[in-house]
């Protein structure tokens, strides 16, 4: 499965490599119980929320790293 900012959060969290990439930009995101509440959202949509504003400067890098996962 290819990953990107358009992948659902729940799918990213199910894959250890993708979850590690997310944790790199949002430390311990994969362990945060609140992530289950947003599992149906894409990472792009989640990043649009004010609470996730810290991700915006890193979206291009995050997307590239997710896409590199095989």
VMD Tcl script that builds the backbone (N, CA, C; Angstrom):
set m [mol new atoms 210]
animate dup $m
set s [atomselect $m all]
$s set {name element resname resid chain x y z} {
  {N N UNK 1 A 0.846 -1.185 0.000}
  {CA C UNK 1 A 0.000 0.000 0.000}
  {C C UNK 1 A 0.886 1.241 0.000}
  {N N UNK 2 A 0.606 2.130 -0.878}
  {CA C UNK 2 A 1.343 3.396 -0.943}
  {C C UNK 2 A 0.732 4.372 0.062}
  {N N UNK 3 A 1.585 5.136 0.694}
  {CA C UNK 3 A 1.132 6.115 1.676}
  {C C UNK 3 A 1.431 7.521 1.184}
  {N N UNK 4 A 0.627 8.470 1.666}
  {CA C UNK 4 A 0.812 9.883 1.336}
  {C C UNK 4 A -0.007 10.698 2.329}
  {N N UNK 5 A -0.039 11.996 2.115}
  {CA C UNK 5 A -0.877 12.857 2.953}
  {C C UNK 5 A -2.353 12.555 2.756}
  {N N UNK 6 A -2.677 11.870 1.657}
  {CA C UNK 6 A -4.067 11.536 1.373}
  {C C UNK 6 A -4.468 10.168 1.920}
  {N N UNK 7 A -3.569 9.542 2.666}
  {CA C UNK 7 A -3.882 8.280 3.337}
  {C C UNK 7 A -4.651 8.578 4.617}
  {N N UNK 8 A -5.518 7.646 4.984}
  {CA C UNK 8 A -6.249 7.811 6.236}
  {C C UNK 8 A -5.313 7.557 7.414}
  {N N UNK 9 A -5.538 8.300 8.463}
  {CA C UNK 9 A -4.713 8.193 9.662}
  {C C UNK 9 A -4.696 6.752 10.168}
  {N N UNK 10 A -5.851 6.081 10.166}
  {CA C UNK 10 A -5.905 4.711 10.686}
  {C C UNK 10 A -5.018 3.772 9.877}
  {N N UNK 11 A -4.917 3.990 8.565}
  {CA C UNK 11 A -4.060 3.148 7.735}
  {C C UNK 11 A -2.584 3.421 8.014}
  {N N UNK 12 A -2.251 4.675 8.226}
  {CA C UNK 12 A -0.869 5.039 8.557}
  {C C UNK 12 A -0.472 4.408 9.886}
  {N N UNK 13 A -1.365 4.450 10.855}
  {CA C UNK 13 A -1.051 3.921 12.182}
  {C C UNK 13 A -0.923 2.402 12.196}
  {N N UNK 14 A -1.563 1.725 11.255}
  {CA C UNK 14 A -1.483 0.258 11.182}
  {C C UNK 14 A -0.141 -0.222 10.648}
  {N N UNK 15 A 0.573 0.640 9.949}
  {CA C UNK 15 A 1.848 0.265 9.348}
  {C C UNK 15 A 2.982 0.831 10.206}
  {N N UNK 16 A 3.820 -0.030 10.775}
  {CA C UNK 16 A 4.882 0.469 11.662}
  {C C UNK 16 A 5.819 1.487 11.011}
  {N N UNK 17 A 6.165 1.289 9.749}
  {CA C UNK 17 A 7.073 2.234 9.084}
  {C C UNK 17 A 6.393 3.586 8.880}
  {N N UNK 18 A 5.134 3.571 8.470}
  {CA C UNK 18 A 4.395 4.821 8.261}
  {C C UNK 18 A 4.149 5.525 9.593}
  {N N UNK 19 A 3.830 4.752 10.627}
  {CA C UNK 19 A 3.619 5.339 11.954}
  {C C UNK 19 A 4.903 5.986 12.464}
  {N N UNK 20 A 6.042 5.373 12.174}
  {CA C UNK 20 A 7.328 5.940 12.600}
  {C C UNK 20 A 7.595 7.273 11.907}
  {N N UNK 21 A 7.216 7.378 10.638}
  {CA C UNK 21 A 7.380 8.646 9.914}
  {C C UNK 21 A 6.496 9.711 10.556}
  {N N UNK 22 A 5.258 9.362 10.845}
  {CA C UNK 22 A 4.359 10.317 11.495}
  {C C UNK 22 A 4.922 10.746 12.851}
  {N N UNK 23 A 5.435 9.787 13.613}
  {CA C UNK 23 A 6.008 10.112 14.924}
  {C C UNK 23 A 7.223 11.028 14.812}
  {N N UNK 24 A 7.937 10.933 13.715}
  {CA C UNK 24 A 9.103 11.802 13.506}
  {C C UNK 24 A 8.687 13.274 13.482}
  {N N UNK 25 A 7.541 13.553 12.892}
  {CA C UNK 25 A 7.074 14.936 12.752}
  {C C UNK 25 A 6.085 15.345 13.843}
  {N N UNK 26 A 5.473 14.358 14.464}
  {CA C UNK 26 A 4.542 14.600 15.563}
  {C C UNK 26 A 4.845 13.553 16.635}
  {N N UNK 27 A 5.817 13.837 17.495}
  {CA C UNK 27 A 6.290 12.839 18.450}
  {C C UNK 27 A 5.168 12.130 19.219}
  {N N UNK 28 A 5.257 10.805 19.198}
  {CA C UNK 28 A 4.321 9.919 19.899}
  {C C UNK 28 A 2.884 9.989 19.385}
  {N N UNK 29 A 2.685 10.505 18.195}
  {CA C UNK 29 A 1.334 10.558 17.631}
  {C C UNK 29 A 0.719 9.167 17.551}
  {N N UNK 30 A 1.527 8.183 17.201}
  {CA C UNK 30 A 0.991 6.830 17.047}
  {C C UNK 30 A 0.530 6.232 18.377}
  {N N UNK 31 A 0.979 6.789 19.478}
  {CA C UNK 31 A 0.594 6.292 20.802}
  {C C UNK 31 A -0.518 7.131 21.439}
  {N N UNK 32 A -0.899 8.209 20.786}
  {CA C UNK 32 A -1.912 9.110 21.324}
  {C C UNK 32 A -3.304 8.508 21.119}
  {N N UNK 33 A -4.051 8.243 22.192}
  {CA C UNK 33 A -5.378 7.647 22.056}
  {C C UNK 33 A -6.349 8.495 21.239}
  {N N UNK 34 A -6.130 9.789 21.178}
  {CA C UNK 34 A -7.020 10.659 20.408}
  {C C UNK 34 A -6.913 10.417 18.906}
  {N N UNK 35 A -5.831 9.793 18.471}
  {CA C UNK 35 A -5.669 9.517 17.044}
  {C C UNK 35 A -6.740 8.557 16.541}
  {N N UNK 36 A -7.276 7.729 17.423}
  {CA C UNK 36 A -8.357 6.820 17.030}
  {C C UNK 36 A -9.598 7.607 16.624}
  {N N UNK 37 A -9.791 8.752 17.236}
  {CA C UNK 37 A -10.958 9.581 16.928}
  {C C UNK 37 A -10.885 10.182 15.532}
  {N N UNK 38 A -9.681 10.363 15.021}
  {CA C UNK 38 A -9.502 10.990 13.704}
  {C C UNK 38 A -9.026 9.977 12.664}
  {N N UNK 39 A -9.139 8.702 12.976}
  {CA C UNK 39 A -8.650 7.651 12.089}
  {C C UNK 39 A -9.236 7.679 10.695}
  {N N UNK 40 A -10.467 8.129 10.555}
  {CA C UNK 40 A -11.116 8.176 9.250}
  {C C UNK 40 A -10.721 9.370 8.399}
  {N N UNK 41 A -9.987 10.307 8.985}
  {CA C UNK 41 A -9.542 11.488 8.242}
  {C C UNK 41 A -8.235 11.201 7.519}
  {N N UNK 42 A -8.017 11.910 6.442}
  {CA C UNK 42 A -6.703 11.825 5.804}
  {C C UNK 42 A -5.733 12.676 6.615}
  {N N UNK 43 A -4.477 12.388 6.441}
  {CA C UNK 43 A -3.460 13.174 7.141}
  {C C UNK 43 A -3.498 14.626 6.673}
  {N N UNK 44 A -3.797 14.834 5.394}
  {CA C UNK 44 A -3.904 16.203 4.857}
  {C C UNK 44 A -5.021 16.971 5.575}
  {N N UNK 45 A -6.173 16.316 5.769}
  {CA C UNK 45 A -7.301 16.960 6.445}
  {C C UNK 45 A -6.953 17.242 7.910}
  {N N UNK 46 A -6.336 16.270 8.566}
  {CA C UNK 46 A -5.942 16.461 9.960}
  {C C UNK 46 A -4.983 17.640 10.102}
  {N N UNK 47 A -4.066 17.769 9.177}
  {CA C UNK 47 A -3.082 18.857 9.224}
  {C C UNK 47 A -3.726 20.225 9.013}
  {N N UNK 48 A -4.943 20.247 8.485}
  {CA C UNK 48 A -5.621 21.532 8.261}
  {C C UNK 48 A -6.256 22.082 9.539}
  {N N UNK 49 A -6.348 21.267 10.575}
  {CA C UNK 49 A -6.939 21.712 11.833}
  {C C UNK 49 A -5.944 22.578 12.604}
  {N N UNK 50 A -6.436 23.587 13.320}
  {CA C UNK 50 A -5.530 24.469 14.072}
  {C C UNK 50 A -4.633 23.718 15.061}
  {N N UNK 51 A -5.141 22.631 15.636}
  {CA C UNK 51 A -4.355 21.865 16.607}
  {C C UNK 51 A -3.143 21.201 15.961}
  {N N UNK 52 A -3.178 21.047 14.653}
  {CA C UNK 52 A -2.085 20.387 13.930}
  {C C UNK 52 A -1.258 21.377 13.121}
  {N N UNK 53 A -1.373 22.644 13.431}
  {CA C UNK 53 A -0.671 23.682 12.662}
  {C C UNK 53 A 0.839 23.469 12.642}
  {N N UNK 54 A 1.385 22.855 13.675}
  {CA C UNK 54 A 2.834 22.625 13.732}
  {C C UNK 54 A 3.309 21.704 12.611}
  {N N UNK 55 A 2.403 20.943 12.000}
  {CA C UNK 55 A 2.777 20.043 10.903}
  {C C UNK 55 A 2.953 20.771 9.569}
  {N N UNK 56 A 2.284 21.888 9.402}
  {CA C UNK 56 A 2.253 22.563 8.094}
  {C C UNK 56 A 3.625 22.800 7.474}
  {N N UNK 57 A 4.625 23.256 8.213}
  {CA C UNK 57 A 5.933 23.481 7.576}
  {C C UNK 57 A 6.613 22.186 7.125}
  {N N UNK 58 A 6.121 21.055 7.603}
  {CA C UNK 58 A 6.769 19.773 7.328}
  {C C UNK 58 A 5.978 18.882 6.372}
  {N N UNK 59 A 4.871 19.368 5.844}
  {CA C UNK 59 A 3.998 18.509 5.047}
  {C C UNK 59 A 4.687 17.926 3.819}
  {N N UNK 60 A 5.471 18.714 3.115}
  {CA C UNK 60 A 6.154 18.193 1.924}
  {C C UNK 60 A 7.116 17.068 2.289}
  {N N UNK 61 A 7.897 17.264 3.342}
  {CA C UNK 61 A 8.841 16.229 3.772}
  {C C UNK 61 A 8.105 14.988 4.270}
  {N N UNK 62 A 7.056 15.197 5.026}
  {CA C UNK 62 A 6.257 14.086 5.534}
  {C C UNK 62 A 5.673 13.280 4.379}
  {N N UNK 63 A 5.137 13.976 3.393}
  {CA C UNK 63 A 4.555 13.310 2.229}
  {C C UNK 63 A 5.612 12.497 1.475}
  {N N UNK 64 A 6.775 13.074 1.258}
  {CA C UNK 64 A 7.850 12.366 0.541}
  {C C UNK 64 A 8.279 11.110 1.285}
  {N N UNK 65 A 8.412 11.223 2.594}
  {CA C UNK 65 A 8.836 10.058 3.376}
  {C C UNK 65 A 7.764 8.974 3.393}
  {N N UNK 66 A 6.507 9.376 3.474}
  {CA C UNK 66 A 5.429 8.384 3.427}
  {C C UNK 66 A 5.392 7.687 2.071}
  {N N UNK 67 A 5.569 8.450 0.999}
  {CA C UNK 67 A 5.530 7.864 -0.342}
  {C C UNK 67 A 6.699 6.918 -0.588}
  {N N UNK 68 A 7.784 7.089 0.140}
  {CA C UNK 68 A 8.963 6.238 -0.043}
  {C C UNK 68 A 8.807 4.862 0.611}
  {N N UNK 69 A 7.788 4.694 1.436}
  {CA C UNK 69 A 7.568 3.408 2.107}
  {C C UNK 69 A 7.025 2.408 1.101}
  {N N UNK 70 A 7.637 1.226 1.110}
  {CA C UNK 70 A 7.181 0.170 0.183}
  {C C UNK 70 A 6.402 -0.886 0.903}
}
mol reanalyze $m
mol bondsrecalc $m
mol representation Tube
mol addrep $m
